Amino acid sequence: MTLSRRTVIWALAATGSLSVAGPSSAPAGSSQSVDDKIDIALNRLYASAPFAKDLSTEAKGILVFPRVTKAGFLFGGSYGDGVLRKGGVDIADYSSVSASFGLQVGVQWFGYALFFMNDQAMTHLDNSAGWDIGVGPSIVIVDRAMAVKHSTSTLTQDIYAFIFGQNGLMAGAGIEGSKITRIR
């Protein structure tokens, strides 16, 4: 077996481990556990980014992925389960999946939340059989500098995204290219 063939096999094994190292799911029938995970994730986000708390009062809906696992060695991928909340009520379950190829190695966990700021963005999510981030409504990833400069009265975008709780050994977390699909 050549070195390049070994590398490819190792990469496939590493990315295949996403299902093993993926986010812990609540046992069937324990919706309280899912609610708790979403509440904990949002509280962690609001503590680290108060602007997110301000946005939550204006948002038409918030799609929260409390734990996304990303792994890769040349080939990579990520997976996470999330919940759409409208008016404090869980409406539907979603998955976030991505695949990539390139110079990459490591494993990382992070959470992210998408704040849908208008009815058109919510309609796009509701009517999509699978929504690719980067296609459709405009989305802005909020960093600390942006959060300081903006208020709820200066909002102009359809969707605002916050990445939080990063852990692991990969440089950076991104959601561009992720496919979001309604599970139920």
ChimeraX attribute file (.defattr): number of C-alpha atoms within 10 A of each C-alpha:
attribute: neighborCount
match mode: 1-to-1
recipient: residues
	/A:1	5
	/A:2	6
	/A:3	8
	/A:4	9
	/A:5	10
	/A:6	11
	/A:7	13
	/A:8	14
	/A:9	11
	/A:10	16
	/A:11	19
	/A:12	16
	/A:13	14
	/A:14	20
	/A:15	23
	/A:16	16
	/A:17	14
	/A:18	21
	/A:19	11
	/A:20	9
	/A:21	15
	/A:22	18
	/A:23	18
	/A:24	11
	/A:25	13
	/A:26	13
	/A:27	9
	/A:28	7
	/A:29	8
	/A:30	10
	/A:31	12
	/A:32	10
	/A:33	14
	/A:34	20
	/A:35	15
	/A:36	11
	/A:37	20
	/A:38	23
	/A:39	15
	/A:40	13
	/A:41	21
	/A:42	23
	/A:43	14
	/A:44	15
	/A:45	22
	/A:46	17
	/A:47	12
	/A:48	14
	/A:49	18
	/A:50	14
	/A:51	20
	/A:52	23
	/A:53	15
	/A:54	13
	/A:55	20
	/A:56	20
	/A:57	12
	/A:58	15
	/A:59	23
	/A:60	18
	/A:61	25
	/A:62	25
	/A:63	24
	/A:64	26
	/A:65	28
	/A:66	27
	/A:67	25
	/A:68	24
	/A:69	23
	/A:70	27
	/A:71	29
	/A:72	28
	/A:73	22
	/A:74	19
	/A:75	21
	/A:76	24
	/A:77	21
	/A:78	23
	/A:79	24
	/A:80	26
	/A:81	25
	/A:82	26
	/A:83	25
	/A:84	21
	/A:85	19
	/A:86	16
	/A:87	12
	/A:88	11
	/A:89	11
	/A:90	17
	/A:91	13
	/A:92	15
	/A:93	18
	/A:94	18
	/A:95	19
	/A:96	23
	/A:97	19
	/A:98	18
	/A:99	16
	/A:100	16
	/A:101	11
	/A:102	10
	/A:103	10
	/A:104	15
	/A:105	17
	/A:106	16
	/A:107	22
	/A:108	20
	/A:109	24
	/A:110	21
	/A:111	24
	/A:112	25
	/A:113	25
	/A:114	21
	/A:115	26
	/A:116	27
	/A:117	22
	/A:118	16
	/A:119	13
	/A:120	13
	/A:121	20
	/A:122	19
	/A:123	11
	/A:124	13
	/A:125	20
	/A:126	14
	/A:127	9
	/A:128	13
	/A:129	11
	/A:130	16
	/A:131	19
	/A:132	19
	/A:133	16
	/A:134	14
	/A:135	11
	/A:136	13
	/A:137	16
	/A:138	13
	/A:139	19
	/A:140	17
	/A:141	16
	/A:142	17
	/A:143	12
	/A:144	12
	/A:145	8
	/A:146	12
	/A:147	13
	/A:148	12
	/A:149	9
	/A:150	12
	/A:151	12
	/A:152	14
	/A:153	8
	/A:154	8
	/A:155	13
	/A:156	12
	/A:157	14
	/A:158	19
	/A:159	22
	/A:160	21
	/A:161	20
	/A:162	19
	/A:163	19
	/A:164	22
	/A:165	14
	/A:166	16
	/A:167	14
	/A:168	14
	/A:169	13
	/A:170	16
	/A:171	11
	/A:172	10
	/A:173	17
	/A:174	13
	/A:175	18
	/A:176	13
	/A:177	16
	/A:178	20
	/A:179	18
	/A:180	23
	/A:181	20
	/A:182	19
	/A:183	12
	/A:184	9
